[in-house]
Amino acid sequence: MSFTKKLGVLVGGGPAPGINGVIGAATIEAIQNGFEVIGIYDGFQHLMKGELSYVRKLSVEDVSRIHFQGGSILRTARDNPTKVDKKAGRNRIPEVLDSLEKLGITCLVTIGGDDTASSASAICEAAGGKILVAHVPKTIDNDLNLPDNMPTFGFTTARQVGSDLARNLLEDARTTGRWFICVAMGRKAGHLALGIGKAIGAHVTVVAEEWPEEMRRNKKVHFDDVIAIIKGAMIKRKAMGREDGLAVVAEGVGEIIDENELKTVLGAEAPLDEHGHIRLAEVPIGSVLRKGVQNRFAERGMKITMVDVTEGYEFRCSPPVAYDMVYTRDLGYNAIRFLVDEATNTPEGSGGLVCLKASGERHLIPFSQLLDEKGHAQVRLLDINSPAYASAYRYMIRLKEEDFANEEQLQKLAEADKLSPEEFKARFGNLLNPITGKKLCE
């Protein structure tokens, strides 16, 4: 059988459960539509260098059962051809385009997040219609603004695996009489942390979206306020006669804490860049929060046992749960149907992001509508005004307005922290109710 069309498939960014499902479904549907399918290893890494040997022809046999597997049979890499090469003084899109043309690629499926979408958009534009591009969005953080509040693929699996692990921590806490701080991946949004915390009934879950947008944007959230939320939950639990518990914290909380306060807390251990700014990605936020909480208890003459655990890398290459296996098959199939049926009818005339509505109907977001002026996709933040967050907050054992309004309860809480009721109010009353934005004790 001779082929007149060639499809390239590549994966960029970090791993996510379900990648192989997209690869497999796209490959099978493409072959059934007369394509030769070329799997490209390591994202854009080798294409940027003009290296054409890091590819493999894919057959139906190669991919028919890979949707069960975690990871990516094509591996993945973060190399971004849209970034300006300092030596060349320009980006590497021309090299990628040249490599794709030499490989004979007429259609391209890219699987990835923001950076991969940006690269796909640039290739789509530079190709001028010669290469049709379908981008399939991927992130376990669930922070892409998809229609009908649809999850990003891999999120459901990550939440399941994360919940299983955190449930073990919850039992460990009960068995050993200690507290755990579990930091969950999600630098931009707190969906994964809240999903894990809500699923297992964590005693308190802290997400960045609890603070006003201006404070988050300017990184002006006080370190002591984050510590006070966790410690307040621990004090409330202690007043109930329990010394154990689990706090789930979104990774993104570390991104919004006042940088000067972080420098003070970390001292000589603060990882700084050449401009003296903290390298936030290198800050072990779980350890920092644990030490902060322990220090606050020590100030009251109390010693506590606490362990910090960071979850995230364990999720990324997990075998997908059934939901993600089904979801990614639909995504891979619809990416090819889009390239076959609709790609030349898009506003750009050659591609966009392919996703699904809640009904299962295919939906296209043209690249021009997907990316902002900086080349980033719009972030879907956790909605703390939603019923989903309200029910999670309701069941958290954290300080709330009623704790300060009830004199008997306030007395118990104050005694648990070796303070007077007025001192307790002064220390914890300024914390905010994340839903109303008002102080717990006016």
Secondary structure, DSSP 8 states (H G I E B T S, - for coil): ---SEEEEEEEBSS--TTHHHHHHHHHHHHHHTTEEEEEETTTTTTGGGT---SEEEE-HHHHTTGGG-SS-TT--B---TTS-BTTTTB-SHHHHHHHHHHTT--EEEEEESHHHHHHHHHHHHHHTTSSEEEEEEB-TT--B--GGG---BTHHHHHHHHHHHHHHHHHHHHHHT-EEEEEES-SS--HHHHHHHHHHT-SEEE-GGGS-HHHHHTT-B-HHHHHHHHHHHHHHHHHTT---EEEEEETTHHHHB-HHHHHHHHGGG--B-TTS-B-GGG--HHHHHHHHHHHHHHHTT----EEEEEESHHHHTS---HHHHHHHHHHHHHHHHHHHHTGGGSSSSSEEEEEE-TTS-EEEEEHHHHB-TTS-B-B----TTSHHHHHHHHTS-S--HHHHH-HHHHHHHHHHTT--HHHHHHHHTT-B-TTT--BS--
